[in-house]
């Protein structure tokens, strides 16, 4: 793999500023953001008043913990534009997350917000090893989802040649990668696996393609998956994180030279970690739920938003800004099976360590005889594998899960290509348990 480390002179000065400088900027911006939200969004006026706090009460960043949380339900209750802090005419872009149930969540951006978004995504793409003049194959979906258009903004800001292919039509993805010869690809890790299959279907070796780096996010993925993708494509695989409510992609990104967690662009997004049960702050280094406050957003300021994503904060390495560890999963995706907490990423790790199986899986939950049961549906790496070899691989996976997670699961090893493929975010859990 090529050394893609960006030159120091190409970084934004704030990325490598002193902690003092970063914290001074954060304090000034936090004061502005709290006041902006309080004065322009009736939801925040009411929620601060009800909690007995005022923007003037923030004297240092740690005072932020006195302010109330914002949750997804608050955004739904103010559907569609009730959380906007500027007149609708000043909103240059609207995005929405579909959500699986209920109202979509709607977010808005002023032109200035779009410029900031472009700058943090450009920073993310640069941290991933891309530089002006490189070509980017952008296979995140374009539309209301922030992935496609968000990455596109940053690619323009960095000066890349962008191929806005969006998701889907997998044979064409492979064809254009081979014909155009991009340096980088932006795509969900699960869709990258579908693209990988298509290389094989076309009789092509992905290691021969032009890609130097893949920038993967929008869903949890493990270091084991990183290794698999890096080997398969002979390219770097780095992690990009974000969510619509805070901005979209580009809230945090790994640096290609360290790949040790994602640097949070703390000059625009202020992170906290809380105990999800009590709402209390936990120390840096401790696992909990990530909470974000926007520092510069005009159209859609957001204060102490509970992301539901579980991770921990670590000090900076390649940049001065703090890192978040790879997300373990969302608290909503945590399965409690006979008293044991299970995340799909744990299943992914066990699967990747089991020879003979492909990296595709779904988790089916059922409840026969009033006992929760988990079945992992996966497939063979090679259809030529006989019945006995499949059974051995299935047993090996069951025993790896028993050892690492502590639960007994049933395994179905299907023929190659039989597990549902994703063109965006993978659906990992099929919950067939009766609704109580
Ligand atoms: O998924 C934004 C995005 C697009 C990020 C492209 C990265 C690349 P939403 O659709 O609002 O926005 O979903 C946000 O996806 O709260 C996490 O649960 C999950 N997520 C996003 N990035 C990662 C990641 C986009 N790198 C939700 N690792 C978030 C784990 C991620 N989970």
Boltz pocket constraint, residues with backbone or C-beta under 6 A from the ligand:
constraints:
  - pocket:
      binder: B
      contacts: [[A, 97], [A, 140], [A, 145], [A, 146], [A, 147], [A, 216], [A, 217], [A, 218], [A, 219], [A, 220], [A, 221], [A, 239], [A, 240], [A, 241], [A, 242], [A, 243], [A, 244], [A, 245], [A, 248], [A, 249], [A, 250], [A, 307], [A, 309], [A, 327], [A, 330]]
      max_distance: 6.0
